[in-house]
Amino acid sequence: MLVVHGLVEAPYLRPLVAVDAGETSRHAAEFLPALLEPRTWLRLIHAYESPLEYMVFPGLTRDERKRYRARFKDSALRELRPLHRHLDTLGLRYRQALEHGSPYSVILKEARRHRADLLALGTQARSGVSRILLGSVATDVIREAGCDVLVVRPPAMERGGEP
């Protein structure tokens, strides 16, 4: 589903793709080039969090906090390697960014910083009556994004099946 916030008068030049290690991110990254000029670079953004940080951080020094977060960043990067290998196989050009924080805030912050004209993200759409079609992060991002948004559902959902 493509949500357009205004008249599209030219090809998208600054696409941003919100990614995780799931199949839906892979599907979104594969689909996006159909909307772009050939050889357009994709900017990939991944939000990672460090679990229980609020409980652990009060007793840690600044260096220990930095190392604690770095472990989760390294883990996130390892989880994204299969996606990167797949994009390399397809010949897609991309740059990956990893930011600590909630997906919603990281995606919107990166979209503004990158001056994205198109934001693509996958959705799992697992729960909630109002979010059956999109999912919570996608719904919130569409509402707040200052650019067009491409929401890609899992392939099984597109065929009418269960994710």
N, C-alpha and C positions, 0 to 999 in steps of 0.2 A: 504494500500500500504506500503510495507516494502522497504526502501531505504538502501541498504547495501553498506558500504564504503570499504569493503575488504572481504577476505575469512573468513567465520564464522567457527571457528574450535572447539568451545566449547559452552555450553549453556550460555545464558546471565546471569550475576551474579549481576549486579548493574543497574537495570532498574530505569528510572526516568519517571514519568508520569506528564505531564503538565495538570492541571485540572482547571476547573471553575465550576459554578453551573449548567451548561447545560447538556443536555442528551448525547451529543457527548463525553464529558469527562467520563461519566458513561460507555458508550459503549467501549471506549478505555481501561479503567481500567478492564472491564470484559474480553476483548479479550486478553490482554497482558499475563495472566498466561499460555495460550496455548503455548507460546514461551519460558517459563521459567521452571526451575527445580521446583518440588513441594516445597512448604514452603519458596520460595524466597520472601524476603521483597520487597515491592514496596516503592519507595520514591516518594511522591506526592509534586509537587510544584505549588503554586498559586501566581500569580502576582496581586497585587492590587494597585490602584492609588487613590490619594486624589484629587478630582476635584477642579479646579481653584486654586490649591496650589500656583502657581506663583503670583496670585493676592492677596491671603490672607496672605502669609508668610511674606512679607516685614514689616507688622505692628505687627507681633507676636513675643513674647519672645520665647526662646528655649523650655521652658516647655509647652507653649501654642501650639507650632508647634508639639511637641511630642503628646500632647493630641488630636490635630486635626487629625494626622495620625492614632492614636490608634483607633479613632472612626471608620475609614474606615477598619482597620484591623479586628476589632471586627465584623463589618458588614459582611466582606468577610468570616470570620470563621462561622458565623451563616448560611450564604448561602450555605456553603459546608457541613453542617451537614447531609442533606439528602443523599448526596453521601457517606459520612462516614458510615451512618447507613446501606446503601445498601452494601458496601464493607464488613462491619462486618457480615451481613447476609450471604454473600457468603463465609465467612471464610478466606478472604484475609488478609494478614499481611501487614501493611503499616505504614509509618511515614509521617506526613504532615508538610510541611514548607510553610510559607507565607512570601513573600518579597515585599517590596514597589518598584514599578518601572514599566516600560513598559514590557508587556509579552515577547517580543523578547529578551530584554537584561537580564531579570530575568531568563528565561528558559536557555539561553546559559551559564550564570554565574553559575547557579546551576548544570548544566550538567558537567561543568569543575570541580567545587568544589566536587561534588559527584563522579567524575571519572566514569560517566555513560557509560556503553557499549551499552545501548539501551535507546532511548528517544521516548516515545509515546505521541502523542497529537491528539486531535480531531480537526476537522476543520469544519467551517460552509460553506466555499466556496460560499459566497453570491454575489460577484461582481467582475467585471474586466475580460476581455477576457483571459488574460494570467493566471489568478488565478481561473478560473472556477472549476478546479478539486481539488485544494488544499486550497486556501485561503492565505492571505498575510503573516500571522505569520508563518504558516507551510512552505510556500515557502522560506522565509528568514531563518528559522531555519535549513531546510534541507541543504541549501547552506553553512551555517557556522558551523554546528554541527560537532564535532570531533568524532562522534559515529554513529551507525546505527540509523535510524529514522523510526518509525512506525506511519503512518498517518492514522487515522480512520475517515471516513466520517460518517455523520448521516445515520442511518439505511434506511431512505427513499431514499437517494441518491444511496445507494448500490443496491436498488431494481429498480433503474432507475426513481424514482419519484422525486418530489421537496422536498427540506428540509422543 
